[in-house]
Amino acid sequence: MKLNKRLALLFAYLFTTLAAAAQPAPEQGYFMFPIKPGVRNYLSGSMGEIRATHFHGGLDIKTDQREGLSVYAAADGYISRVKMSTYGYGNIIYVTHPNGLTTTYSHLLAFYDPLADYVLRKQYEKETFELELFPEKNLFPVKKGQIIALSGNTGGSGGPHLHFEIRDAEDRLYNPLRWGFKEIIDTTPPDLLGLGIQPLNIHARINGEFARREFTPKKTNGIHTLPDTVFAHGLIGFELQTIDRYDDTQNRNGTQDVTVFVNDRQVYNHHIDRVPFELSKQVSQHVNYGVFRRTGRTFQKAYVDYGNDLPLYTAPQNRGRLNVQADSVYHIKLVAKDTYNNTSTLNFVVKGQKPVFTQGANGKVTKPQLSYEIIGNILKVNASDTSSTPRNVEMVVNNQRLMLVPSYTKGAASVSLYDLRGGLPESLEFCGTTTLLDLQATIPSGQEYSFTNRDMTIRFEKESLYDTLYLQAKREGDVYTIGDYFIPLHKPVKVTITPSTPLTDKSKAAVYYLGLGKGRGMLGGVWDGNSITFSARAMGKFKVLEDVKAPTIRLLSKSPTQIKFRIGDDLSGVNSFRCEVNGKWLLMKYEHKTATIYSEKLDKSIPLSGKVVLKVKDNAGNEAEFVTTI
């Protein structure tokens, strides 16, 4: 990491600490609860929950498993923004208040009458369902407690609820519960589900190994402990899997605050509040991203990783990392706290233990085996030998042969460690067998970099990477592998490939991202001759596919009041649709979760009648048409 970035982060730590200390407490009672005010409410989601691509901002308020509950303006103000979308927040209202804050109300079923009519007319004027509007300040004033909408399930919602946020003028997301809503009751402390300990340099050992270890806390009389002492050495970092439950609910909500004490001295704290909207994606640096992608478990790091610019941390010394010295004893206390100051504590002991090489037994190994993995900057090589005396692994770096001396043994395996900053190895040789490594280049973070091999060109921008990347890039048949699924990108990279398989129609061909399962998502791309350039927001596997099939259309119902269709596409996805009655545009609302579109007339008094033509186009340009009459 460059010095100027380190200095910037140090200033960020100091600024965040001072700003947090100077921040005034929210004015209790300024905002009213937006759903069933004055009555006990329940949450299905809270501030700071870990989601796949972001921190959850605001509250998910339950709506009795149904749509259509009245949504109230939380305070006086005016409607400053309104948006209709098939995905994301769905139908959303932004209300700006005199105190400079803005409240948002998402996944709405319908807007209140003056706003609903305004939006509908704009949709017909622009002939589009998806729309974003910024009304003039004096156009839609609202009073505290005024009904502004009905709750719904639009956009990316997984069920009926109201998503409620409080933001400031800089688009930072605040925890709404800080405003003391009496409608929410919480006396339940957070759950501590797991502790992870991560080695952070080549000298680190956890219970004798260079490997991340997980421990399950044991709860006795309200106190969490580990059953055994943890033996460690070198630089390590703690990770905590914690959730919070509200009274009388089983939802797994977010824990906002984690503090670490070492021998009664605070060395780390994070507090998830005032999250800058544009930095929310850096949740991938806040958690152990690899564990999350592999298992779905959200271990929050109790140290600040490189590339993490979130202003949530107080860890000025060693970034929250612990450098364990031999024969020293460290009494560790991790405290998890929710918004209502309910706390849970995990106590355990780390004892420094200098690594000692011991001879392992060959066990039941019948033939030599070799495997490797990359952990941070370290190449970890496991070699299982049939010999009672472990043989060394030879490594080729820059056409020179190096002998990897085992760092320690585990059973029949000898474990060797190599710092990749010393040069990228080309191959490993063990017991006469050569294993080729597909490490192509060392890509530094914080600067532009272009990589080219015979299969692809990858262009990294200054902000593409959080930290140094040891790039794996190869082609196997029609599938291109770039990097590792389990390492996140900060910003997209540009990739150019030249497919070897002949294409029937390049205008229908695009690059698709192949997920860990059977999922695939269209990324698109721009053709230049026989090459295509695309933008990749994540690393993994990619393939060029042709979509030559038109979307599907099925009529579900029709009447003078409304017409309804189910639409779909089996590969590139629906891009657009247009419905006309007797040649005039008809608004169709799209609900992607049910793959349905349904009409809304501009003039409710005029029945639908005549020739109906619906055209649906997919992202590859294929078009389907359906004609009927009402």
C-alpha positions as CSV (number, residue, x, y, z in Angstrom):
1,M,0.0,0.0,0.0
2,K,1.3,3.4,-0.9
3,L,2.3,5.9,1.8
4,N,-0.1,8.6,0.7
5,K,-3.0,6.2,1.0
6,R,-1.9,5.2,4.4
7,L,-1.8,8.8,5.5
8,A,-5.2,9.4,4.0
9,L,-6.6,6.5,6.0
10,L,-4.9,7.7,9.2
11,F,-6.6,11.1,8.7
12,A,-9.8,9.4,8.0
13,Y,-9.6,7.5,11.3
14,L,-8.9,10.7,13.2
15,F,-11.6,12.7,11.4
16,T,-14.2,9.9,12.0
17,T,-13.3,9.7,15.7
18,L,-13.6,13.5,16.2
19,A,-16.8,13.7,14.1
20,A,-18.4,10.9,16.0
21,A,-17.6,12.6,19.3
22,A,-18.9,16.0,18.1
23,Q,-22.1,14.7,16.5
24,P,-25.2,15.9,18.3
25,A,-27.8,13.4,19.4
26,P,-30.8,13.1,17.1
27,E,-33.8,15.2,18.2
28,Q,-36.2,12.6,19.8
29,G,-39.7,12.9,18.4
30,Y,-38.7,14.9,15.3
31,F,-39.7,11.9,13.1
32,M,-42.8,9.8,13.6
33,F,-42.9,6.2,12.7
34,P,-44.1,5.8,9.1
35,I,-46.2,2.7,9.5
36,K,-49.0,2.2,12.1
37,P,-47.6,5.1,14.3
38,G,-48.3,4.7,18.0
39,V,-48.7,0.9,17.7
40,R,-46.0,-1.7,18.3
41,N,-44.2,-2.6,15.1
42,Y,-41.8,-5.2,14.0
43,L,-38.7,-5.2,11.8
44,S,-37.6,-7.7,9.2
45,G,-34.4,-5.8,8.5
46,S,-32.3,-3.2,10.3
47,M,-29.5,-0.8,9.7
48,G,-26.1,-2.3,8.9
49,E,-27.2,-5.8,8.0
50,I,-24.7,-7.5,5.7
51,R,-26.1,-8.0,2.2
52,A,-24.4,-9.5,-0.9
53,T,-23.3,-6.2,-2.4
54,H,-24.0,-3.5,0.2
55,F,-24.8,-2.6,3.8
56,H,-28.5,-2.6,4.4
57,G,-29.5,1.0,5.0
58,G,-32.5,2.0,7.1
59,L,-35.3,-0.3,8.3
60,D,-37.5,-3.0,6.8
61,I,-40.8,-2.5,8.6
62,K,-43.2,-5.4,8.5
63,T,-46.7,-4.8,7.1
64,D,-48.6,-7.7,8.4
65,Q,-47.6,-9.8,5.4
66,R,-49.9,-7.7,3.1
67,E,-49.8,-4.7,0.9
68,G,-51.8,-1.5,1.1
69,L,-51.0,-0.2,4.6
70,S,-51.0,3.6,4.9
71,V,-47.5,5.2,4.8
72,Y,-47.1,8.4,6.7
73,A,-44.7,11.3,6.2
74,A,-42.3,11.1,9.1
75,A,-42.0,14.9,9.4
76,D,-42.9,18.2,7.7
77,G,-41.2,18.7,4.3
78,Y,-41.7,18.4,0.6
79,I,-41.5,15.6,-1.9
80,S,-38.1,16.2,-3.6
81,R,-37.8,13.0,-5.7
82,V,-39.9,10.1,-6.9
83,K,-38.9,7.1,-8.8
84,M,-40.6,4.1,-10.4
85,S,-38.4,1.1,-11.1
86,T,-38.8,-2.6,-11.9
87,Y,-35.9,-3.4,-9.6
88,G,-34.1,-2.0,-6.6
89,Y,-36.3,0.2,-4.5
90,G,-39.3,-0.2,-6.8
91,N,-41.7,2.7,-6.3
92,I,-40.0,5.2,-3.9
93,I,-40.7,8.7,-2.5
94,Y,-38.0,11.0,-1.1
95,V,-39.2,13.7,1.4
96,T,-36.8,16.5,2.3
97,H,-37.2,18.1,5.7
98,P,-36.3,21.5,7.2
99,N,-33.5,20.0,9.3
100,G,-31.6,19.0,6.1
101,L,-32.4,15.3,6.3
102,T,-34.3,13.3,3.8
103,T,-36.6,10.3,4.5
104,T,-37.2,7.7,1.8
105,Y,-40.1,5.2,1.5
106,S,-39.6,2.3,-0.8
107,H,-41.4,-0.7,-2.5
108,L,-44.6,1.2,-2.5
109,L,-47.8,-0.1,-4.0
110,A,-49.2,3.4,-4.8
111,F,-48.7,7.1,-4.2
112,Y,-51.2,9.4,-2.7
113,D,-53.6,11.1,-5.2
114,P,-52.0,14.4,-6.2
115,L,-48.6,12.7,-6.6
116,A,-50.0,9.6,-8.3
117,D,-51.8,11.8,-10.9
118,Y,-48.6,13.8,-11.5
119,V,-46.5,10.7,-12.0
120,L,-49.1,9.0,-14.3
121,R,-49.2,12.0,-16.5
122,K,-45.4,12.2,-16.8
123,Q,-45.3,8.5,-17.7
124,Y,-47.8,9.0,-20.5
125,E,-46.0,12.2,-21.6
126,K,-42.7,10.3,-21.8
127,E,-44.2,7.0,-22.8
128,T,-42.3,5.0,-20.2
129,F,-43.0,3.0,-17.0
130,E,-39.6,3.5,-15.4
131,L,-39.2,7.1,-14.5
132,E,-37.4,9.4,-12.1
133,L,-38.7,12.9,-11.3
134,F,-37.6,15.8,-9.2
135,P,-40.6,18.0,-8.4
136,E,-40.3,21.7,-7.6
137,K,-40.0,22.4,-3.9
138,N,-43.4,24.0,-3.6
139,L,-45.3,21.4,-5.7
140,F,-45.9,18.6,-3.1
141,P,-45.5,19.9,0.5
142,V,-46.3,17.4,3.1
143,K,-47.1,17.6,6.8
144,K,-46.0,15.2,9.5
145,G,-48.4,12.3,9.7
146,Q,-49.9,12.9,6.3
147,I,-50.6,9.8,4.3
148,I,-48.3,9.9,1.2
149,A,-48.5,6.3,-0.1
150,L,-49.6,2.7,0.4
151,S,-47.1,0.0,1.3
152,G,-46.3,-2.6,-1.3
153,N,-43.9,-5.2,-2.6
154,T,-42.4,-3.5,-5.8
155,G,-38.9,-3.6,-7.0
156,G,-36.4,-6.0,-5.5
157,S,-38.5,-6.6,-2.4
158,G,-38.7,-10.2,-1.2
159,G,-42.1,-9.8,0.4
160,P,-44.5,-7.0,1.5
161,H,-42.8,-4.4,3.7
162,L,-41.8,-0.8,3.9
163,H,-38.2,0.1,3.5
164,F,-37.5,3.3,5.4
165,E,-34.3,5.4,5.3
166,I,-33.0,8.6,6.7
167,R,-30.2,10.3,4.7
168,D,-28.4,13.6,5.0
169,A,-27.5,16.0,2.2
170,E,-24.3,14.1,1.5
171,D,-26.3,10.9,0.9
172,R,-25.1,9.2,4.1
173,L,-27.4,6.6,5.5
174,Y,-28.4,7.1,9.2
175,N,-29.7,4.5,11.6
176,P,-33.4,5.6,12.0
177,L,-33.7,3.8,15.4
178,R,-31.5,6.6,16.8
179,W,-34.6,8.8,16.7
180,G,-36.1,6.7,19.5
181,F,-39.2,5.2,17.9
182,K,-41.3,3.7,20.7
183,E,-43.0,1.4,18.2
184,I,-40.0,-0.9,18.2
185,I,-39.1,-2.8,21.4
186,D,-35.7,-4.5,21.8
187,T,-34.3,-5.8,25.0
188,T,-32.6,-8.8,23.4
189,P,-28.8,-8.8,23.2
190,P,-27.0,-9.8,19.9
191,D,-26.2,-13.4,19.2
192,L,-22.5,-14.4,18.9
193,L,-22.5,-17.2,16.4
194,G,-18.8,-17.6,15.5
195,L,-15.3,-16.3,15.9
196,G,-12.8,-16.4,13.0
197,I,-9.1,-15.8,13.4
198,Q,-7.1,-14.9,10.2
199,P,-3.3,-15.1,9.7
200,L,-2.1,-11.8,8.3
201,N,1.5,-12.3,7.6
202,I,3.8,-15.2,6.6
203,H,4.9,-15.7,10.2
204,A,1.4,-16.1,11.6
205,R,0.2,-19.3,13.1
206,I,-3.1,-20.2,14.7
207,N,-3.0,-23.4,16.8
208,G,0.2,-24.2,14.9
209,E,-1.0,-23.7,11.4
210,F,-1.0,-20.9,8.8
211,A,-4.7,-21.2,8.2
212,R,-7.9,-19.3,9.1
213,R,-9.6,-20.9,12.1
214,E,-13.2,-20.7,13.2
215,F,-14.4,-21.2,16.8
216,T,-18.0,-21.6,18.2
217,P,-18.5,-19.5,21.4
218,K,-20.1,-21.3,24.4
219,K,-22.6,-19.3,26.3
220,T,-22.8,-19.8,30.1
221,N,-24.8,-17.5,32.4
222,G,-25.0,-14.9,29.6
223,I,-21.2,-14.8,29.0
224,H,-19.7,-16.2,25.8
225,T,-16.3,-17.9,26.0
226,L,-14.2,-20.2,24.0
227,P,-13.7,-23.7,25.5
228,D,-9.9,-23.6,25.0
229,T,-7.0,-21.3,24.8
230,V,-6.0,-20.2,21.3
231,F,-2.3,-20.6,20.6
232,A,-1.0,-18.1,18.0
233,H,2.0,-16.3,16.7
234,G,2.6,-13.4,14.4
235,L,0.1,-10.9,13.0
236,I,-3.5,-12.0,13.3
237,G,-7.0,-10.5,12.9
238,F,-10.3,-11.4,14.6
239,E,-13.6,-11.8,12.8
240,L,-17.0,-12.0,14.4
241,Q,-20.2,-13.5,13.1
242,T,-23.0,-11.8,15.0
243,I,-26.7,-11.1,14.4
244,D,-29.3,-9.2,16.4
245,R,-32.9,-10.2,17.1
246,Y,-35.7,-7.9,18.3
247,D,-38.1,-9.0,20.9
248,D,-40.7,-11.5,19.8
249,T,-39.3,-12.0,16.3
250,Q,-37.0,-14.5,14.7
251,N,-35.5,-12.3,12.0
252,R,-31.7,-12.2,11.9
253,N,-31.0,-8.5,11.9
254,G,-27.8,-6.6,11.9
255,T,-25.5,-5.8,14.9
256,Q,-24.3,-2.2,14.6
257,D,-21.3,-2.0,17.0
258,V,-18.3,-4.2,17.7
259,T,-15.4,-3.4,20.0
260,V,-12.3,-5.3,20.7
261,F,-10.3,-5.1,23.9
262,V,-6.8,-6.6,24.4
263,N,-5.7,-6.8,28.0
264,D,-8.4,-4.3,28.9
265,R,-7.2,-1.8,26.2
266,Q,-9.5,-0.9,23.4
267,V,-7.8,-1.6,20.0
268,Y,-10.7,-1.6,17.6
269,N,-14.3,-0.4,17.2
270,H,-16.7,-0.2,14.3
271,H,-20.1,1.5,14.4
272,I,-22.3,1.1,11.4
273,D,-24.1,4.4,11.0
274,R,-23.9,7.4,8.6
275,V,-22.7,5.0,5.8
276,P,-21.9,6.9,2.6
277,F,-24.2,5.6,-0.1
278,E,-21.5,5.5,-2.7
279,L,-19.2,3.5,-0.4
280,S,-21.8,0.9,0.7
281,K,-20.3,-1.6,-1.8
282,Q,-17.2,-1.8,0.4
283,V,-19.1,-4.2,2.6
284,S,-16.9,-6.7,0.7
285,Q,-13.9,-5.4,2.6
286,H,-15.8,-5.2,5.9
287,V,-16.5,-8.9,6.0
288,N,-14.5,-12.0,5.1
289,Y,-15.7,-11.9,1.5
290,G,-14.4,-15.4,0.6
291,V,-16.2,-17.1,3.5
292,F,-19.3,-15.2,2.6
293,R,-19.3,-16.3,-1.0
294,R,-18.5,-19.9,-0.1
295,T,-20.9,-20.4,2.8
296,G,-23.2,-17.4,3.2
297,R,-21.9,-16.7,6.7
298,T,-21.1,-13.1,7.5
299,F,-18.0,-12.7,9.6
300,Q,-17.3,-9.0,10.2
301,K,-13.6,-8.2,10.4
302,A,-12.5,-6.7,13.6
303,Y,-9.6,-5.1,11.8
304,V,-9.5,-2.6,8.9
305,D,-8.4,-4.3,5.7
306,Y,-6.5,-2.5,2.9
307,G,-8.6,-0.7,0.4
308,N,-11.4,-0.2,3.0
309,D,-12.3,3.5,3.0
310,L,-15.5,3.3,5.0
311,P,-15.6,5.9,7.8
312,L,-16.9,3.4,10.4
313,Y,-13.8,2.5,12.3
314,T,-11.7,3.6,15.3
315,A,-8.5,1.6,15.0
316,P,-5.6,4.0,14.9
317,Q,-2.9,1.5,16.1
318,N,-2.1,-1.4,13.8
319,R,-5.6,-1.2,12.2
320,G,-7.0,-3.5,14.8
321,R,-4.5,-6.3,14.1
322,L,-2.8,-8.2,16.9
323,N,0.9,-9.0,16.7
324,V,1.3,-12.0,19.0
325,Q,4.6,-12.5,20.6
326,A,6.0,-15.8,21.9
327,D,5.2,-16.6,25.5
328,S,2.9,-13.6,25.9
329,V,-0.7,-13.9,27.1
330,Y,-3.5,-11.8,25.7
331,H,-6.9,-11.6,27.3
332,I,-9.3,-10.8,24.5
333,K,-12.8,-9.3,24.9
334,L,-15.1,-8.7,22.0
335,V,-18.3,-6.7,22.7
336,A,-21.2,-6.7,20.3
337,K,-23.8,-4.0,20.8
338,D,-27.1,-3.1,19.1
339,T,-28.8,0.3,18.8
340,Y,-30.6,-0.2,22.1
341,N,-27.3,-0.8,23.9
342,N,-28.0,-4.4,24.5
343,T,-24.6,-6.1,24.6
344,S,-23.1,-9.5,24.3
345,T,-19.5,-10.3,25.3
346,L,-17.0,-12.9,24.1
347,N,-14.0,-13.6,26.4
348,F,-11.1,-15.8,25.4
349,V,-7.3,-16.1,25.8
350,V,-4.6,-16.0,23.1
351,K,-1.2,-17.4,24.2
352,G,1.9,-16.7,22.1
353,Q,3.6,-19.8,20.9
354,K,6.7,-19.7,18.8
355,P,6.4,-22.0,15.7
356,V,8.3,-25.3,16.1
357,F,8.9,-27.6,13.2
358,T,7.9,-31.2,14.0
359,Q,8.2,-34.3,11.9
360,G,4.8,-35.6,10.7
361,A,3.8,-39.2,10.1
362,N,3.1,-40.3,6.6
363,G,-0.3,-41.8,7.6
364,K,-2.1,-43.7,4.9
365,V,-0.8,-41.8,1.9
366,T,-0.3,-44.2,-1.0
367,K,1.0,-41.7,-3.5
368,P,2.5,-38.2,-3.4
369,Q,-0.1,-35.4,-3.5
370,L,0.3,-31.7,-4.0
371,S,-2.1,-28.8,-3.6
372,Y,-1.8,-25.0,-3.2
373,E,-3.8,-21.9,-2.3
374,I,-3.2,-18.2,-2.1
375,I,-4.0,-16.5,1.2
376,G,-3.3,-12.7,0.9
377,N,0.2,-12.4,-0.4
378,I,1.2,-15.9,0.6
379,L,1.3,-19.1,-1.5
380,K,0.6,-22.0,0.7
381,V,1.7,-25.4,-0.6
382,N,0.6,-28.7,0.9
383,A,2.7,-31.7,-0.1
384,S,1.7,-35.2,1.2
385,D,4.6,-37.7,0.9
386,T,4.8,-41.5,1.1
387,S,8.3,-41.2,2.6
388,S,8.9,-41.1,6.3
389,T,11.2,-38.1,5.6
390,P,9.3,-35.3,3.8
391,R,10.8,-34.3,0.5
392,N,11.0,-30.7,-0.5
393,V,9.0,-29.0,-3.2
394,E,10.9,-27.3,-6.0
395,M,9.5,-24.1,-7.4
396,V,10.4,-22.3,-10.6
397,V,10.5,-18.5,-10.4
398,N,11.8,-16.4,-13.3
399,N,13.3,-19.5,-14.8
400,Q,15.2,-20.2,-11.6
401,R,14.7,-23.3,-9.4
402,L,14.1,-22.7,-5.7
403,M,13.7,-25.2,-3.0
404,L,10.7,-24.7,-0.7
405,V,11.6,-25.8,2.8
406,P,8.6,-27.0,4.8
407,S,7.4,-24.5,7.4
408,Y,5.6,-27.1,9.4
409,T,3.9,-30.5,9.0
410,K,0.3,-31.5,9.5
411,G,-0.2,-35.3,9.5
412,A,1.3,-36.6,6.3
413,A,1.5,-33.1,4.7
414,S,4.4,-30.8,4.7
415,V,3.3,-27.2,4.5
416,S,5.5,-24.6,2.7
417,L,4.9,-20.9,2.6
418,Y,6.2,-18.4,0.0
419,D,5.7,-14.7,-0.2
420,L,4.4,-13.9,-3.7
421,R,5.9,-10.4,-3.6
422,G,9.3,-12.2,-4.2
423,G,8.1,-13.1,-7.8
424,L,5.4,-15.2,-9.3
425,P,6.1,-18.9,-9.5
426,E,5.6,-20.7,-12.8
427,S,5.4,-24.3,-11.6
428,L,5.8,-26.6,-8.6
429,E,7.6,-30.0,-8.8
430,F,7.1,-32.7,-6.2
431,C,8.2,-36.3,-6.5
432,G,8.7,-36.1,-10.2
433,T,5.3,-34.5,-11.0
434,T,5.1,-30.9,-12.2
435,T,2.2,-28.7,-11.4
436,L,1.8,-25.6,-13.6
437,L,0.5,-22.5,-11.9
438,D,-1.7,-20.1,-13.9
439,L,-0.5,-17.0,-12.1
440,Q,-0.1,-14.5,-14.9
441,A,0.8,-11.2,-13.4
442,T,1.1,-9.1,-10.2
443,I,-1.5,-6.3,-10.6
444,P,-0.9,-3.3,-8.2
445,S,-3.9,-1.5,-6.7
446,G,-4.2,2.3,-7.0
447,Q,-2.9,2.6,-10.6
448,E,-3.9,1.9,-14.1
449,Y,-2.6,-1.4,-15.5
450,S,-3.0,-3.3,-18.7
451,F,-2.5,-7.0,-19.0
452,T,-2.4,-9.0,-22.2
453,N,-1.9,-12.7,-23.0
454,R,-2.8,-14.7,-26.0
455,D,-6.4,-15.1,-24.9
456,M,-7.4,-11.7,-23.5
457,T,-6.6,-8.1,-22.6
458,I,-7.6,-6.8,-19.2
459,R,-7.5,-3.1,-18.4
460,F,-7.5,-2.1,-14.7
461,E,-8.4,1.4,-13.6
462,K,-6.9,3.1,-10.6
463,E,-9.8,2.1,-8.4
464,S,-10.5,-1.4,-9.8
465,L,-8.7,-3.2,-7.0
466,Y,-8.8,-3.0,-3.2
467,D,-5.3,-4.5,-2.9
468,T,-2.6,-6.2,-4.9
469,L,-4.0,-9.0,-7.2
470,Y,-2.1,-12.1,-8.2
471,L,-3.9,-12.5,-11.5
472,Q,-5.1,-15.9,-12.8
473,A,-6.3,-15.6,-16.4
474,K,-6.9,-18.4,-18.8
475,R,-9.2,-19.8,-21.4
476,E,-10.5,-23.4,-21.4
477,G,-12.6,-24.0,-24.5
478,D,-15.1,-21.2,-24.8
479,V,-14.9,-20.3,-21.1
480,Y,-12.6,-17.4,-19.9
481,T,-11.5,-17.3,-16.3
482,I,-10.4,-14.0,-14.9
483,G,-9.2,-13.9,-11.3
484,D,-11.0,-15.6,-8.4
485,Y,-14.7,-15.6,-7.5
486,F,-13.8,-15.1,-3.9
487,I,-11.8,-11.8,-4.4
488,P,-14.0,-8.7,-4.9
489,L,-13.4,-5.9,-7.4
490,H,-13.8,-2.3,-6.2
491,K,-14.6,-0.9,-9.7
492,P,-15.1,-2.7,-13.0
493,V,-12.3,-3.8,-15.4
494,K,-12.5,-3.7,-19.2
495,V,-11.8,-7.0,-20.9
496,T,-11.3,-7.8,-24.6
497,I,-11.5,-11.4,-25.9
498,T,-11.6,-13.0,-29.3
499,P,-13.9,-16.1,-29.3
500,S,-12.6,-19.1,-31.2
501,T,-16.0,-20.6,-31.9
502,P,-17.8,-19.3,-35.0
503,L,-20.9,-17.3,-34.4
504,T,-24.1,-17.4,-36.4
505,D,-25.0,-13.7,-35.8
506,K,-22.6,-11.5,-33.8
507,S,-25.4,-8.9,-33.3
508,K,-27.1,-11.5,-31.1
509,A,-24.0,-12.5,-29.3
510,A,-22.8,-11.1,-26.0
511,V,-20.6,-11.9,-23.0
512,Y,-22.3,-13.6,-20.0
513,Y,-21.0,-14.0,-16.5
514,L,-21.2,-17.6,-15.3
515,G,-22.1,-17.8,-11.6
516,L,-21.0,-20.4,-9.1
517,G,-24.1,-22.4,-9.7
518,K,-26.1,-22.5,-12.9
519,G,-26.8,-18.8,-13.0
520,R,-25.7,-16.6,-15.9
521,G,-26.0,-12.9,-16.4
522,M,-25.6,-10.9,-19.5
523,L,-22.8,-8.3,-19.5
524,G,-23.1,-7.3,-23.1
525,G,-20.1,-6.0,-24.9
526,V,-19.0,-4.0,-28.0
527,W,-17.8,-5.9,-31.1
528,D,-14.8,-4.7,-33.1
529,G,-14.2,-7.1,-35.9
530,N,-13.9,-10.6,-34.3
531,S,-13.2,-9.2,-30.8
532,I,-15.6,-8.1,-28.1
533,T,-14.9,-5.7,-25.2
534,F,-17.0,-5.8,-22.1
535,S,-17.0,-4.5,-18.5
536,A,-16.7,-7.0,-15.6
537,R,-17.9,-5.9,-12.2
538,A,-16.7,-9.2,-10.6
539,M,-14.1,-11.8,-11.2
540,G,-14.9,-15.3,-12.3
541,K,-15.9,-17.1,-15.5
542,F,-17.2,-15.6,-18.7
543,K,-18.5,-17.0,-22.0
544,V,-19.8,-15.6,-25.3
545,L,-23.3,-16.8,-25.9
546,E,-25.8,-16.2,-28.7
547,D,-29.5,-15.4,-28.0
548,V,-31.5,-15.9,-31.2
549,K,-34.8,-16.7,-29.5
550,A,-37.5,-14.0,-29.2
551,P,-39.1,-13.3,-25.8
552,T,-42.3,-15.1,-24.8
553,I,-45.7,-13.4,-24.3
554,R,-48.8,-14.9,-22.8
555,L,-52.1,-13.1,-22.3
556,L,-53.4,-13.6,-18.7
557,S,-56.5,-11.5,-18.8
558,K,-58.2,-8.7,-20.7
559,S,-61.2,-6.5,-20.1
560,P,-62.3,-2.9,-20.7
561,T,-60.7,-2.0,-17.4
562,Q,-57.3,-3.7,-17.6
563,I,-55.1,-6.1,-19.7
564,K,-52.4,-8.3,-18.2
565,F,-49.6,-10.4,-19.8
566,R,-46.8,-12.6,-18.6
567,I,-43.5,-11.9,-20.5
568,G,-40.1,-13.6,-20.3
569,D,-36.9,-14.4,-22.0
570,D,-34.7,-17.5,-21.5
571,L,-31.2,-15.9,-21.9
572,S,-30.5,-12.2,-22.3
573,G,-33.5,-11.0,-20.4
574,V,-36.3,-8.6,-21.2
575,N,-35.1,-5.1,-22.2
576,S,-38.2,-3.2,-23.1
577,F,-41.9,-3.5,-24.0
578,R,-44.5,-1.3,-25.6
579,C,-48.2,-1.7,-25.7
580,E,-50.6,0.2,-28.0
581,V,-54.4,0.2,-28.2
582,N,-55.6,1.5,-31.6
583,G,-52.1,2.9,-32.1
584,K,-52.0,4.9,-28.8
585,W,-49.4,4.1,-26.1
586,L,-50.8,2.3,-23.0
587,L,-48.9,2.3,-19.7
588,M,-47.9,-1.2,-18.7
589,K,-46.5,-1.7,-15.2
590,Y,-43.8,-4.4,-14.8
591,E,-43.5,-6.7,-11.8
592,H,-40.4,-8.8,-12.6
593,K,-40.8,-11.2,-9.6
594,T,-43.9,-12.6,-11.3
595,A,-42.9,-11.7,-14.8
596,T,-46.1,-9.8,-15.4
597,I,-47.1,-6.5,-16.9
598,Y,-50.5,-4.9,-16.4
599,S,-52.1,-1.8,-17.7
600,E,-53.1,1.5,-16.1
601,K,-55.2,3.9,-18.1
602,L,-54.6,7.7,-18.1
603,D,-58.4,8.3,-18.1
604,K,-60.1,5.8,-16.0
605,S,-63.5,6.7,-17.5
606,I,-62.6,5.6,-21.0
607,P,-62.8,1.7,-21.4
608,L,-60.1,-0.2,-23.3
609,S,-61.4,-1.1,-26.7
610,G,-60.0,-2.1,-30.0
611,K,-56.8,-3.6,-31.4
612,V,-54.1,-4.3,-28.8
613,V,-50.5,-4.7,-30.0
614,L,-47.8,-5.7,-27.5
615,K,-44.1,-5.8,-28.5
616,V,-41.4,-7.1,-26.2
617,K,-37.7,-6.9,-27.0
618,D,-34.9,-8.7,-25.2
619,N,-31.3,-7.5,-24.6
620,A,-30.1,-9.2,-27.7
621,G,-32.5,-7.3,-29.9
622,N,-34.9,-10.2,-30.5
623,E,-38.5,-9.0,-30.6
624,A,-41.9,-10.7,-30.1
625,E,-45.3,-9.3,-31.0
626,F,-48.7,-10.3,-29.6
627,V,-52.0,-9.0,-31.1
628,T,-55.4,-9.2,-29.6
629,T,-58.7,-7.2,-29.4
630,I,-60.8,-6.0,-26.6
